[in-house]
Amino acid sequence: MNIMCVCGLGMGSSLILKMSVENAMKQLGVACDVEHWAAGTMVGMKTDLIVAAEDFRDELPGRDNVVFVRNIVKVDEVKEVLKGYLESKGIL
């Protein structure tokens, strides 16, 4: 599974989110490749799932493959959000 973590510049919070996502997916037992990008530069890129902080909800409208987290450093929260998405898609 390919996952893209996004933030405003693709350097700070998306990198932290990437580490949280990798940890959460490992705990869930799902193999994945995770990258981090700026929200504005990922247009046209293909990925299975986009993960972003709640702050970027307005920048990623109308997508069915995006989830938002409130606290990007809380792996348990990230894991619950990912688990809900994966269950809804029949992956878990």
Biopython code that builds the backbone (N, CA, C, O; Angstrom):
import numpy as np
from Bio.PDB.StructureBuilder import StructureBuilder

atoms = [
    (1, "MET", "N", (0.852, -1.176, 0.000)),
    (1, "MET", "CA", (0.000, 0.000, 0.000)),
    (1, "MET", "C", (0.893, 1.233, 0.000)),
    (1, "MET", "O", (1.858, 1.313, 0.761)),
    (2, "ASN", "N", (0.568, 2.182, -0.850)),
    (2, "ASN", "CA", (1.302, 3.449, -0.927)),
    (2, "ASN", "C", (0.526, 4.522, -0.168)),
    (2, "ASN", "O", (-0.662, 4.740, -0.406)),
    (3, "ILE", "N", (1.222, 5.179, 0.743)),
    (3, "ILE", "CA", (0.604, 6.212, 1.572)),
    (3, "ILE", "C", (1.405, 7.494, 1.433)),
    (3, "ILE", "O", (2.636, 7.475, 1.461)),
    (4, "MET", "N", (0.703, 8.606, 1.284)),
    (4, "MET", "CA", (1.343, 9.904, 1.181)),
    (4, "MET", "C", (0.890, 10.774, 2.356)),
    (4, "MET", "O", (-0.304, 11.008, 2.544)),
    (5, "CYS", "N", (1.851, 11.245, 3.136)),
    (5, "CYS", "CA", (1.581, 12.175, 4.233)),
    (5, "CYS", "C", (1.857, 13.582, 3.718)),
    (5, "CYS", "O", (2.893, 13.828, 3.100)),
    (6, "VAL", "N", (0.936, 14.500, 3.971)),
    (6, "VAL", "CA", (1.099, 15.841, 3.423)),
    (6, "VAL", "C", (0.981, 16.914, 4.500)),
    (6, "VAL", "O", (0.303, 16.750, 5.514)),
    (7, "CYS", "N", (1.672, 18.021, 4.231)),
    (7, "CYS", "CA", (1.582, 19.222, 5.070)),
    (7, "CYS", "C", (1.791, 20.425, 4.157)),
    (7, "CYS", "O", (1.771, 20.289, 2.933)),
    (8, "GLY", "N", (1.987, 21.579, 4.734)),
    (8, "GLY", "CA", (2.117, 22.800, 3.944)),
    (8, "GLY", "C", (3.361, 22.855, 3.076)),
    (8, "GLY", "O", (3.281, 23.238, 1.910)),
    (9, "LEU", "N", (4.510, 22.478, 3.625)),
    (9, "LEU", "CA", (5.764, 22.548, 2.884)),
    (9, "LEU", "C", (6.369, 21.187, 2.566)),
    (9, "LEU", "O", (7.332, 21.106, 1.803)),
    (10, "GLY", "N", (5.829, 20.126, 3.131)),
    (10, "GLY", "CA", (6.339, 18.794, 2.859)),
    (10, "GLY", "C", (7.627, 18.464, 3.585)),
    (10, "GLY", "O", (8.337, 17.535, 3.198)),
    (11, "MET", "N", (7.936, 19.211, 4.629)),
    (11, "MET", "CA", (9.206, 18.989, 5.321)),
    (11, "MET", "C", (9.028, 18.668, 6.804)),
    (11, "MET", "O", (9.588, 17.685, 7.289)),
    (12, "GLY", "N", (8.276, 19.460, 7.517)),
    (12, "GLY", "CA", (8.200, 19.332, 8.968)),
    (12, "GLY", "C", (7.144, 18.376, 9.454)),
    (12, "GLY", "O", (7.439, 17.238, 9.818)),
    (13, "SER", "N", (5.903, 18.841, 9.459)),
    (13, "SER", "CA", (4.850, 18.022, 10.048)),
    (13, "SER", "C", (4.558, 16.770, 9.217)),
    (13, "SER", "O", (4.152, 15.752, 9.777)),
    (14, "SER", "N", (4.751, 16.821, 7.912)),
    (14, "SER", "CA", (4.506, 15.614, 7.116)),
    (14, "SER", "C", (5.553, 14.539, 7.407)),
    (14, "SER", "O", (5.248, 13.348, 7.335)),
    (15, "LEU", "N", (6.770, 14.938, 7.730)),
    (15, "LEU", "CA", (7.808, 13.975, 8.100)),
    (15, "LEU", "C", (7.478, 13.329, 9.448)),
    (15, "LEU", "O", (7.631, 12.119, 9.616)),
    (16, "ILE", "N", (7.030, 14.136, 10.398)),
    (16, "ILE", "CA", (6.604, 13.591, 11.695)),
    (16, "ILE", "C", (5.421, 12.656, 11.501)),
    (16, "ILE", "O", (5.384, 11.571, 12.081)),
    (17, "LEU", "N", (4.452, 13.071, 10.686)),
    (17, "LEU", "CA", (3.285, 12.238, 10.401)),
    (17, "LEU", "C", (3.695, 10.945, 9.716)),
    (17, "LEU", "O", (3.133, 9.888, 10.006)),
    (18, "LYS", "N", (4.656, 11.008, 8.820)),
    (18, "LYS", "CA", (5.174, 9.813, 8.137)),
    (18, "LYS", "C", (5.671, 8.790, 9.148)),
    (18, "LYS", "O", (5.367, 7.603, 9.035)),
    (19, "MET", "N", (6.427, 9.242, 10.127)),
    (19, "MET", "CA", (6.952, 8.330, 11.143)),
    (19, "MET", "C", (5.819, 7.725, 11.977)),
    (19, "MET", "O", (5.865, 6.544, 12.319)),
    (20, "SER", "N", (4.809, 8.527, 12.303)),
    (20, "SER", "CA", (3.656, 8.020, 13.055)),
    (20, "SER", "C", (2.873, 7.002, 12.237)),
    (20, "SER", "O", (2.441, 5.977, 12.763)),
    (21, "VAL", "N", (2.691, 7.287, 10.948)),
    (21, "VAL", "CA", (1.962, 6.366, 10.067)),
    (21, "VAL", "C", (2.726, 5.046, 9.932)),
    (21, "VAL", "O", (2.128, 3.973, 10.013)),
    (22, "GLU", "N", (4.024, 5.119, 9.730)),
    (22, "GLU", "CA", (4.826, 3.890, 9.608)),
    (22, "GLU", "C", (4.709, 3.040, 10.871)),
    (22, "GLU", "O", (4.550, 1.822, 10.794)),
    (23, "ASN", "N", (4.787, 3.679, 12.016)),
    (23, "ASN", "CA", (4.672, 2.971, 13.285)),
    (23, "ASN", "C", (3.282, 2.339, 13.437)),
    (23, "ASN", "O", (3.164, 1.175, 13.820)),
    (24, "ALA", "N", (2.242, 3.105, 13.139)),
    (24, "ALA", "CA", (0.867, 2.617, 13.258)),
    (24, "ALA", "C", (0.600, 1.455, 12.302)),
    (24, "ALA", "O", (-0.013, 0.460, 12.689)),
    (25, "MET", "N", (1.055, 1.577, 11.066)),
    (25, "MET", "CA", (0.824, 0.510, 10.088)),
    (25, "MET", "C", (1.575, -0.762, 10.475)),
    (25, "MET", "O", (1.086, -1.868, 10.249)),
    (26, "LYS", "N", (2.742, -0.605, 11.048)),
    (26, "LYS", "CA", (3.497, -1.764, 11.536)),
    (26, "LYS", "C", (2.707, -2.466, 12.638)),
    (26, "LYS", "O", (2.610, -3.693, 12.653)),
    (27, "GLN", "N", (2.142, -1.685, 13.561)),
    (27, "GLN", "CA", (1.328, -2.250, 14.633)),
    (27, "GLN", "C", (0.088, -2.957, 14.084)),
    (27, "GLN", "O", (-0.359, -3.961, 14.640)),
    (28, "LEU", "N", (-0.460, -2.428, 12.993)),
    (28, "LEU", "CA", (-1.645, -3.032, 12.366)),
    (28, "LEU", "C", (-1.288, -4.229, 11.485)),
    (28, "LEU", "O", (-2.170, -4.973, 11.056)),
    (29, "GLY", "N", (0.000, -4.412, 11.219)),
    (29, "GLY", "CA", (0.450, -5.543, 10.409)),
    (29, "GLY", "C", (0.208, -5.372, 8.922)),
    (29, "GLY", "O", (0.040, -6.357, 8.203)),
    (30, "VAL", "N", (0.188, -4.129, 8.453)),
    (30, "VAL", "CA", (-0.059, -3.849, 7.040)),
    (30, "VAL", "C", (1.221, -3.287, 6.418)),
    (30, "VAL", "O", (1.747, -2.275, 6.881)),
    (31, "ALA", "N", (1.712, -3.935, 5.383)),
    (31, "ALA", "CA", (2.912, -3.469, 4.681)),
    (31, "ALA", "C", (2.576, -2.200, 3.896)),
    (31, "ALA", "O", (1.511, -2.094, 3.287)),
    (32, "CYS", "N", (3.505, -1.243, 3.922)),
    (32, "CYS", "CA", (3.254, 0.005, 3.211)),
    (32, "CYS", "C", (4.552, 0.716, 2.881)),
    (32, "CYS", "O", (5.591, 0.485, 3.500)),
    (33, "ASP", "N", (4.462, 1.585, 1.895)),
    (33, "ASP", "CA", (5.515, 2.533, 1.555)),
    (33, "ASP", "C", (4.933, 3.906, 1.838)),
    (33, "ASP", "O", (3.866, 4.248, 1.328)),
    (34, "VAL", "N", (5.626, 4.694, 2.648)),
    (34, "VAL", "CA", (5.110, 5.997, 3.049)),
    (34, "VAL", "C", (6.063, 7.091, 2.579)),
    (34, "VAL", "O", (7.273, 7.014, 2.793)),
    (35, "GLU", "N", (5.501, 8.100, 1.941)),
    (35, "GLU", "CA", (6.259, 9.272, 1.501)),
    (35, "GLU", "C", (5.643, 10.511, 2.132)),
    (35, "GLU", "O", (4.514, 10.467, 2.621)),
    (36, "HIS", "N", (6.380, 11.616, 2.123)),
    (36, "HIS", "CA", (5.813, 12.871, 2.619)),
    (36, "HIS", "C", (6.056, 13.972, 1.595)),
    (36, "HIS", "O", (7.127, 14.071, 0.998)),
    (37, "TRP", "N", (5.020, 14.800, 1.411)),
    (37, "TRP", "CA", (5.021, 15.844, 0.389)),
    (37, "TRP", "C", (4.283, 17.072, 0.889)),
    (37, "TRP", "O", (3.561, 17.026, 1.885)),
    (38, "ALA", "N", (4.480, 18.167, 0.176)),
    (38, "ALA", "CA", (3.675, 19.371, 0.399)),
    (38, "ALA", "C", (2.320, 19.166, -0.264)),
    (38, "ALA", "O", (2.237, 18.580, -1.343)),
    (39, "ALA", "N", (1.277, 19.637, 0.365)),
    (39, "ALA", "CA", (-0.078, 19.443, -0.165)),
    (39, "ALA", "C", (-0.214, 19.973, -1.592)),
    (39, "ALA", "O", (-0.887, 19.349, -2.412)),
    (40, "GLY", "N", (0.402, 21.095, -1.903)),
    (40, "GLY", "CA", (0.285, 21.691, -3.228)),
    (40, "GLY", "C", (1.052, 20.968, -4.319)),
    (40, "GLY", "O", (0.730, 21.123, -5.497)),
    (41, "THR", "N", (2.060, 20.183, -3.960)),
    (41, "THR", "CA", (2.884, 19.512, -4.972)),
    (41, "THR", "C", (2.417, 18.107, -5.302)),
    (41, "THR", "O", (2.945, 17.487, -6.226)),
    (42, "MET", "N", (1.450, 17.594, -4.579)),
    (42, "MET", "CA", (1.023, 16.214, -4.801)),
    (42, "MET", "C", (-0.112, 16.075, -5.806)),
    (42, "MET", "O", (-0.595, 14.971, -6.054)),
    (43, "VAL", "N", (-0.531, 17.182, -6.375)),
    (43, "VAL", "CA", (-1.609, 17.149, -7.366)),
    (43, "VAL", "C", (-1.187, 16.263, -8.541)),
    (43, "VAL", "O", (-0.101, 16.423, -9.097)),
    (44, "GLY", "N", (-2.049, 15.347, -8.898)),
    (44, "GLY", "CA", (-1.772, 14.454, -10.015)),
    (44, "GLY", "C", (-0.981, 13.212, -9.644)),
    (44, "GLY", "O", (-0.840, 12.305, -10.464)),
    (45, "MET", "N", (-0.464, 13.152, -8.431)),
    (45, "MET", "CA", (0.278, 11.970, -7.994)),
    (45, "MET", "C", (-0.713, 10.889, -7.572)),
    (45, "MET", "O", (-1.765, 11.178, -7.001)),
    (46, "LYS", "N", (-0.360, 9.654, -7.862)),
    (46, "LYS", "CA", (-1.241, 8.543, -7.505)),
    (46, "LYS", "C", (-0.742, 7.893, -6.224)),
    (46, "LYS", "O", (0.450, 7.633, -6.059)),
    (47, "THR", "N", (-1.678, 7.638, -5.328)),
    (47, "THR", "CA", (-1.379, 6.979, -4.071)),
    (47, "THR", "C", (-2.633, 6.280, -3.578)),
    (47, "THR", "O", (-3.748, 6.654, -3.942)),
    (48, "ASP", "N", (-2.446, 5.274, -2.756)),
    (48, "ASP", "CA", (-3.598, 4.552, -2.214)),
    (48, "ASP", "C", (-4.306, 5.347, -1.128)),
    (48, "ASP", "O", (-5.528, 5.289, -0.998)),
    (49, "LEU", "N", (-3.521, 6.093, -0.347)),
    (49, "LEU", "CA", (-4.087, 6.815, 0.793)),
    (49, "LEU", "C", (-3.287, 8.086, 1.058)),
    (49, "LEU", "O", (-2.059, 8.092, 0.972)),
    (50, "ILE", "N", (-3.992, 9.144, 1.379)),
    (50, "ILE", "CA", (-3.382, 10.411, 1.785)),
    (50, "ILE", "C", (-3.728, 10.620, 3.255)),
    (50, "ILE", "O", (-4.884, 10.489, 3.658)),
    (51, "VAL", "N", (-2.712, 10.945, 4.046)),
    (51, "VAL", "CA", (-2.918, 11.232, 5.466)),
    (51, "VAL", "C", (-2.441, 12.657, 5.726)),
    (51, "VAL", "O", (-1.341, 13.034, 5.323)),
    (52, "ALA", "N", (-3.270, 13.440, 6.398)),
    (52, "ALA", "CA", (-2.925, 14.834, 6.664)),
    (52, "ALA", "C", (-3.463, 15.251, 8.025)),
    (52, "ALA", "O", (-4.368, 14.624, 8.575)),
    (53, "ALA", "N", (-2.893, 16.307, 8.547)),
    (53, "ALA", "CA", (-3.411, 16.905, 9.775)),
    (53, "ALA", "C", (-4.753, 17.561, 9.463)),
    (53, "ALA", "O", (-5.009, 17.976, 8.333)),
    (54, "GLU", "N", (-5.585, 17.646, 10.462)),
    (54, "GLU", "CA", (-6.920, 18.241, 10.341)),
    (54, "GLU", "C", (-6.857, 19.641, 9.711)),
    (54, "GLU", "O", (-7.803, 20.057, 9.042)),
    (55, "ASP", "N", (-5.762, 20.359, 9.916)),
    (55, "ASP", "CA", (-5.599, 21.719, 9.379)),
    (55, "ASP", "C", (-5.682, 21.778, 7.852)),
    (55, "ASP", "O", (-5.943, 22.843, 7.292)),
    (56, "PHE", "N", (-5.465, 20.660, 7.178)),
    (56, "PHE", "CA", (-5.397, 20.651, 5.712)),
    (56, "PHE", "C", (-6.680, 20.135, 5.063)),
    (56, "PHE", "O", (-6.703, 19.858, 3.863)),
    (57, "ARG", "N", (-7.731, 20.007, 5.845)),
    (57, "ARG", "CA", (-9.013, 19.506, 5.315)),
    (57, "ARG", "C", (-9.496, 20.340, 4.127)),
    (57, "ARG", "O", (-9.976, 19.778, 3.142)),
    (58, "ASP", "N", (-9.381, 21.657, 4.199)),
    (58, "ASP", "CA", (-9.850, 22.531, 3.115)),
    (58, "ASP", "C", (-8.991, 22.427, 1.862)),
    (58, "ASP", "O", (-9.456, 22.761, 0.772)),
    (59, "GLU", "N", (-7.759, 21.975, 1.991)),
    (59, "GLU", "CA", (-6.859, 21.868, 0.845)),
    (59, "GLU", "C", (-7.000, 20.545, 0.099)),
    (59, "GLU", "O", (-6.435, 20.380, -0.983)),
    (60, "LEU", "N", (-7.751, 19.600, 0.670)),
    (60, "LEU", "CA", (-7.888, 18.270, 0.052)),
    (60, "LEU", "C", (-9.356, 17.874, -0.053)),
    (60, "LEU", "O", (-9.747, 16.821, 0.449)),
    (61, "PRO", "N", (-10.175, 18.707, -0.701)),
    (61, "PRO", "CA", (-11.614, 18.408, -0.776)),
    (61, "PRO", "C", (-11.945, 17.338, -1.820)),
    (61, "PRO", "O", (-11.219, 17.147, -2.796)),
    (62, "GLY", "N", (-13.052, 16.655, -1.585)),
    (62, "GLY", "CA", (-13.605, 15.756, -2.589)),
    (62, "GLY", "C", (-12.804, 14.500, -2.885)),
    (62, "GLY", "O", (-12.939, 13.932, -3.969)),
    (63, "ARG", "N", (-11.992, 14.063, -1.971)),
    (63, "ARG", "CA", (-11.203, 12.842, -2.190)),
    (63, "ARG", "C", (-11.750, 11.736, -1.300)),
    (63, "ARG", "O", (-12.123, 11.976, -0.151)),
    (64, "ASP", "N", (-11.794, 10.524, -1.839)),
    (64, "ASP", "CA", (-12.268, 9.401, -1.034)),
    (64, "ASP", "C", (-11.116, 8.586, -0.448)),
    (64, "ASP", "O", (-11.344, 7.587, 0.234)),
    (65, "ASN", "N", (-9.893, 9.007, -0.710)),
    (65, "ASN", "CA", (-8.733, 8.277, -0.202)),
    (65, "ASN", "C", (-7.880, 9.144, 0.729)),
    (65, "ASN", "O", (-6.652, 9.058, 0.721)),
    (66, "VAL", "N", (-8.549, 9.979, 1.528)),
    (66, "VAL", "CA", (-7.822, 10.849, 2.446)),
    (66, "VAL", "C", (-8.411, 10.723, 3.846)),
    (66, "VAL", "O", (-9.627, 10.647, 4.022)),
    (67, "VAL", "N", (-7.527, 10.701, 4.834)),
    (67, "VAL", "CA", (-7.951, 10.722, 6.231)),
    (67, "VAL", "C", (-7.204, 11.844, 6.937)),
    (67, "VAL", "O", (-6.106, 12.231, 6.538)),
    (68, "PHE", "N", (-7.821, 12.355, 7.993)),
    (68, "PHE", "CA", (-7.241, 13.469, 8.732)),
    (68, "PHE", "C", (-7.073, 13.081, 10.196)),
    (68, "PHE", "O", (-7.915, 12.393, 10.774)),
    (69, "VAL", "N", (-5.974, 13.533, 10.781)),
    (69, "VAL", "CA", (-5.726, 13.277, 12.200)),
    (69, "VAL", "C", (-5.575, 14.616, 12.925)),
    (69, "VAL", "O", (-5.121, 15.601, 12.343)),
    (70, "ARG", "N", (-5.953, 14.637, 14.177)),
    (70, "ARG", "CA", (-5.853, 15.859, 14.978)),
    (70, "ARG", "C", (-4.447, 16.052, 15.530)),
    (70, "ARG", "O", (-3.914, 17.162, 15.511)),
    (71, "ASN", "N", (-3.848, 14.974, 16.022)),
    (71, "ASN", "CA", (-2.529, 15.073, 16.641)),
    (71, "ASN", "C", (-1.570, 14.123, 15.934)),
    (71, "ASN", "O", (-1.656, 12.908, 16.113)),
    (72, "ILE", "N", (-0.671, 14.660, 15.144)),
    (72, "ILE", "CA", (0.195, 13.852, 14.277)),
    (72, "ILE", "C", (1.262, 13.076, 15.030)),
    (72, "ILE", "O", (1.878, 12.175, 14.461)),
    (73, "VAL", "N", (1.495, 13.399, 16.287)),
    (73, "VAL", "CA", (2.518, 12.679, 17.047)),
    (73, "VAL", "C", (1.941, 11.560, 17.911)),
    (73, "VAL", "O", (2.696, 10.755, 18.455)),
    (74, "LYS", "N", (0.646, 11.497, 18.043)),
    (74, "LYS", "CA", (0.011, 10.441, 18.840)),
    (74, "LYS", "C", (-0.251, 9.224, 17.948)),
    (74, "LYS", "O", (-1.228, 9.174, 17.200)),
    (75, "VAL", "N", (0.640, 8.260, 18.049)),
    (75, "VAL", "CA", (0.558, 7.075, 17.199)),
    (75, "VAL", "C", (-0.758, 6.334, 17.412)),
    (75, "VAL", "O", (-1.321, 5.800, 16.457)),
    (76, "ASP", "N", (-1.259, 6.292, 18.645)),
    (76, "ASP", "CA", (-2.525, 5.606, 18.910)),
    (76, "ASP", "C", (-3.684, 6.246, 18.152)),
    (76, "ASP", "O", (-4.551, 5.545, 17.631)),
    (77, "GLU", "N", (-3.699, 7.570, 18.089)),
    (77, "GLU", "CA", (-4.749, 8.258, 17.335)),
    (77, "GLU", "C", (-4.602, 7.984, 15.839)),
    (77, "GLU", "O", (-5.583, 7.681, 15.159)),
    (78, "VAL", "N", (-3.384, 8.090, 15.334)),
    (78, "VAL", "CA", (-3.124, 7.816, 13.918)),
    (78, "VAL", "C", (-3.536, 6.384, 13.590)),
    (78, "VAL", "O", (-4.147, 6.132, 12.551)),
    (79, "LYS", "N", (-3.205, 5.453, 14.468)),
    (79, "LYS", "CA", (-3.545, 4.041, 14.258)),
    (79, "LYS", "C", (-5.058, 3.831, 14.182)),
    (79, "LYS", "O", (-5.536, 3.081, 13.332)),
    (80, "GLU", "N", (-5.806, 4.485, 15.058)),
    (80, "GLU", "CA", (-7.264, 4.344, 15.043)),
    (80, "GLU", "C", (-7.870, 4.900, 13.758)),
    (80, "GLU", "O", (-8.782, 4.301, 13.186)),
    (81, "VAL", "N", (-7.364, 6.042, 13.308)),
    (81, "VAL", "CA", (-7.856, 6.631, 12.054)),
    (81, "VAL", "C", (-7.542, 5.702, 10.878)),
    (81, "VAL", "O", (-8.400, 5.451, 10.033)),
    (82, "LEU", "N", (-6.315, 5.198, 10.832)),
    (82, "LEU", "CA", (-5.922, 4.288, 9.752)),
    (82, "LEU", "C", (-6.721, 2.991, 9.812)),
    (82, "LEU", "O", (-7.152, 2.480, 8.779)),
    (83, "LYS", "N", (-6.916, 2.465, 10.992)),
    (83, "LYS", "CA", (-7.682, 1.224, 11.159)),
    (83, "LYS", "C", (-9.102, 1.390, 10.628)),
    (83, "LYS", "O", (-9.616, 0.517, 9.929)),
    (84, "GLY", "N", (-9.736, 2.518, 10.964)),
    (84, "GLY", "CA", (-11.088, 2.781, 10.462)),
    (84, "GLY", "C", (-11.132, 2.829, 8.948)),
    (84, "GLY", "O", (-12.038, 2.271, 8.330)),
    (85, "TYR", "N", (-10.155, 3.495, 8.349)),
    (85, "TYR", "CA", (-10.100, 3.583, 6.883)),
    (85, "TYR", "C", (-9.873, 2.200, 6.278)),
    (85, "TYR", "O", (-10.578, 1.806, 5.349)),
    (86, "LEU", "N", (-8.899, 1.468, 6.797)),
    (86, "LEU", "CA", (-8.569, 0.147, 6.245)),
    (86, "LEU", "C", (-9.739, -0.821, 6.392)),
    (86, "LEU", "O", (-9.984, -1.627, 5.494)),
    (87, "GLU", "N", (-10.463, -0.758, 7.506)),
    (87, "GLU", "CA", (-11.634, -1.606, 7.676)),
    (87, "GLU", "C", (-12.724, -1.228, 6.686)),
    (87, "GLU", "O", (-13.405, -2.105, 6.154)),
    (88, "SER", "N", (-12.900, 0.060, 6.432)),
    (88, "SER", "CA", (-13.952, 0.503, 5.510)),
    (88, "SER", "C", (-13.649, 0.065, 4.069)),
    (88, "SER", "O", (-14.564, -0.063, 3.255)),
    (89, "LYS", "N", (-12.381, -0.163, 3.760)),
    (89, "LYS", "CA", (-11.971, -0.597, 2.427)),
    (89, "LYS", "C", (-11.788, -2.110, 2.335)),
    (89, "LYS", "O", (-11.419, -2.625, 1.280)),
    (90, "GLY", "N", (-12.041, -2.823, 3.430)),
    (90, "GLY", "CA", (-11.932, -4.281, 3.437)),
    (90, "GLY", "C", (-10.488, -4.792, 3.467)),
    (90, "GLY", "O", (-10.226, -5.943, 3.118)),
    (91, "ILE", "N", (-9.560, -3.939, 3.883)),
    (91, "ILE", "CA", (-8.155, -4.335, 3.941)),
    (91, "ILE", "C", (-7.850, -5.005, 5.276)),
    (91, "ILE", "O", (-6.996, -5.889, 5.349)),
    (92, "LEU", "N", (-8.542, -4.589, 6.327)),
    (92, "LEU", "CA", (-8.407, -5.225, 7.644)),
    (92, "LEU", "C", (-9.673, -5.960, 7.986)),
    (92, "LEU", "O", (-9.767, -6.565, 9.054)),
]
sb = StructureBuilder()
sb.init_structure("model")
sb.init_model(0)
sb.init_chain("A")
sb.init_seg("    ")
for serial, (resi, resn, name, xyz) in enumerate(atoms, 1):
    if name == "N":
        sb.init_residue(resn, " ", resi, " ")
    sb.init_atom(name, np.array(xyz, "f"), 0.0, 1.0, " ", f" {name:<3s}", serial, name[0])
structure = sb.get_structure()
